[in-house]
Amino acid sequence: MDRYQAMATFVRVVETGSFSAAARHLNVGQPAVSKTVAQLESRLQVSLLIRSTHQLTPTEAGQSFYERARIAIQAADEAELAAKGAGAGLSGRLRVSAATTFARLHVIPRLPQFLAAHPHLDVDILLDDRLIDLVAEGVDISLRLGVLSDSAAVARKIVTGGRSVLATPAYLARAGLPQSPADLANHEAIVYSQLPSAWSFTRNGAAVSVSVTGRLRVSAAEGLRAAVLADMGVTIASDWMFAPELANGTVVRVLKTWSLPSIDLWAVFPAGHMMTTKARQFATFVEGIMRSAD
């Protein structure tokens, strides 16, 4: 039994969740995949998978083996890329975690360029506004916005963007145009629960903090966008979040002479794992997207 091939097969089974899906990805028959995993379990003398009617789940030993096997496969892929040279392109599978709205607006529409440049690469994108365990989810690179809370994370700042007070012209026509941060106390604020409800502004060295209230709080950026576009109130958000609407005038900035804290976009890599060439090149690709947009 080829140890590398057996590890690669097992990793693909875990990532796809079934023998049949792994067989399709590997372009082999399902019996061959099942036989390879059985031989691997026999050689290791341990059960790696819990088999049920609907799914395959790694055992504790299987999960541990999967994580180490995946690192070993990444290391082998890196060695091949180094030997072949950068012109050979990327191959294998890249798992990316990203905030839903940011990825939908800025990353996924540009993915055809990245995939065309690397025809032997598959990309999995996990869309989630919450912070996830990169190691447990098998993520190669996570695109995160804001302040990093994990001091042990391996991270690279991609770009810094602006924040603004935003609303639709229809809402402002109904509620009036705020002339100062203090005026926001009299407006219906749409509060993003991942940010403080006290909004801080600066101008000419002076700082002002305003506590805002509103009938609506949302926990995800998609909800914030929907509420603003439904003319429900004002909000603070990154300009990236409303880039299409700011461009066409559906949403406008208010209090433009006041500044808000900027927001950083980070590429975060799983701590304790090798940063792969695939992950580094994807980070560079995203950086190119965002600098071009700016």
N, C-alpha and C positions, 0 to 999 in steps of 0.2 A: 504493500500500500504506500503510495506517495504521500508523505506526511504533509507537505505543503498543500497539495491538492485536497487532502482530507480536511485540513483546517479551513481552507477557502470554501469548501462545500458546506461545512458546518456553520461557518459565519454567515453564509448566504441563506441557509435554512432559518437561522435565528432571525435575521433581518427581514425575511419575507414572511415568516410565520408558517410555512408549510413546505413539504417535500415537492409538491407539484409546482409551486411558484418558483422555488429555487431551481428546479429542473428547467423551467422555461428560461430563466435568466442565464443559466449555465449552458443552455442548448444541449442538454442530455436527457435521457429518459428518467422518469420518476423512480423506477426500480434501481437505477444506478445510484441515485442520490441516497435513497433509503439504505442500500447496501453499504455505501461508503460510511454513513453515520454509524451503522451497526458495527462495522469493522473497527471504527475509531473507538466506540464504546468498549468493544472486546479488548482492544489493545491497551486501553487505559484502565480497564476493569472497573468502570464506573458508569452509572447511567447519566447521560447528558441531557436527555429530553423527557418531559412528561407528555405522553401521547394521549390525546383524547379525540373524540369524534370530530370536533370542530377546529381544534388548533393544536399547535405544538408549543410547549412552554419549557424554557430551560430550567433544569434543576439548579440547586445552589452551586453544585460542581460545574454544571453546564454553563452557568452565567460567568463564573470565574474563568473557565476555559475560553469562553467566547471573547471576553475582554482582552485576555493575553494573546489569543490567536489573532485577533484583529490588529493589535499592535505589531505582532510579528509580520503579518501580511503587509501592513503599511511600511514597515522597515524594508521588506523585500522589494516592494514597489518603488520606494525611494532609491534603492540601490540600482534598480533597472533604469530608472529615469536618469540617474547620474551617469550610468554607463552609455546610454543611448544619446544623451544630450538633450537640451531643452527643446530642440526642434521636433522631437518625436511626439510631442503633445501629451496630454494627460489621459489616464485610463483608470478603470475601476469605478468605485462609487464614492461620491462626496455627500456627506450629510450636513445640512445647513439648518440652523435654528434662527428664526427671525421674527420680529414683531409683525403681526398680521398686516396691518395697514401699510407700514413702511415697505414690506416686501411686495405687497400687491401693487403699490403705486410706483415703486422705484426699481425693484430688483427683477421681479418676474417678467415684466414687459421687455427687459433687456437680455433675458436669458438666452434667446435664440443665438445671439452673437457669441456667447460663451460656449454654448453647446456646439455651434458650427466650427469653432476653433479647436474643439476637442471632441471629435466624433466617437471616440471610444470611452467617453466618460458618462456615467449616469449620475444624476443629481437628485437627492431626496431633500425636500424643504419642509421642515416642521414649523408650522405657523402657530405661534403662541405668544401672547403678550406677557405671560408670566415667566419668571426665571425658572429654568429647568436644570436638572443635573446632567451636565454634558457627558460625563463618563457613562452614567447609567443609560442614557438615551443613545449612546454611540455617536455623538455629534462631533464632527471635525472642526467646525467653526460656527460661532454664534454671533449674530449682528445685534448689538444691544445699544439702546439709547439712554443717555443720562449718566448718572454717577454710578460707578461700579462699586458694589457693596462687598465683593469678595476680593480681599487684598492679596489672596494667593493665586488669583487668576492670571494667566498669561494673556496679556491684552495688547492691542495696537490701536491707537487712535487713528481713525480713518479721516474724519473731517469734523469741523465744528459748524453748527448751523444756528440760525436765529429763531427766537420766539417772538410772538406778537399777540396782541389782543385782537381777536377776530370776531366778525359777525357778518350776517348777510345785509345787503342794502334794505331788504324788506323789514327786517327786525329794527334796524336803525331808524327807518322812516316812521315806525310805530312808536319806538321807545325814546328816540332822541339820540343825538351824537354826544358821547362823553367828551368833555373838554379837559378833564384832569383825572388822575387815578381815583381821587376821592369820589368822583361822580359814579364810579362803578358800584358803589354801595347801594345806589338807587336802581341798579339794573338787575335783570334776571340773569344770573350767572349759571353756566353749565359747568359743573365741577368734575374734573377728572380725578377719580379717587386715588390715582397713583402719584398725584402732585399735591402739595400743601394747598389749603384753601385760602391762605394768606398770600397775596400776590405782591411781589417786591419790584419796585421800579427805581431807576436812577436817571437823573438829568443834571448836567453841569455840576457833578460832584455831590448833588443832594440825593438822598435816598428816602423813599416813601414806601410803606407797606400798607396794603389795603386788604381787610378781611371781607371776602365776598360771600354772598348767600344765594341760594337758588333752590328751586323745587326739585331739580334733577341732578343726580350724581351718577356717573357711569364708570365702569371699571375697565372698559376696553376702548381703544381708539376708534374702532368702527362705530361704536355707539355715540361717541363724542361728535364724530363727523356727521352722523345721521341727524343728531339733535340740532347742530348748528345749521345744517342745510334745510331743516324744517322750520327755520326762523324762530327757534325757541329762546335764543338769548346770545350772550357774549361768552367767549371762553378765551383761555390762554392755551396756545398750542404751538408746536414747532411749525415753521413755515413749510417744512417738508410734508407735514400731514395734510395740508390743504394746497399743495403746489398747483394742481390743475385748476382749482377754483380761484386761487389768487391770480393765476394767469388770465382767466377769462372774465374776471370781475364778479363771479357768483358770490365770492366771499371777499371782504375788504379788511384792511388793517385800520385800527383806530389808535389814537394816542401815539402817533408815529414819532413824536418828538421825545418820547420817553423810551428808555431802554430796559429790557428784561434780561435776566441771566440767559446766556447761550446754552445750547445743548450739544453734547458730543455724541458722535456715532463711533462705536468701538467694534473691532473684530476681536472676539474672545475665543481662546483655544483651551481645550481641557487641560487642567493642571496635571503634571506628572506624565503627560503623553507627548509623543513626538509630534511636533508641528509639521504637517505634511506639506509637500510641494503643492498639492491640490488646494489645500486650505490657504496657503500663502498667495497663490495666484488668484484665487477667488476674492480674497481681501483686496488685492491690487485692482481686480476688475471692478469691484464695487466702488473703490475709491475713484476710479476713472469716471464711473457713472455720476457720482455725486459732485465731483469737481466740474464736470461738464455741465451739469444742471445749474450749479452756482454761476 
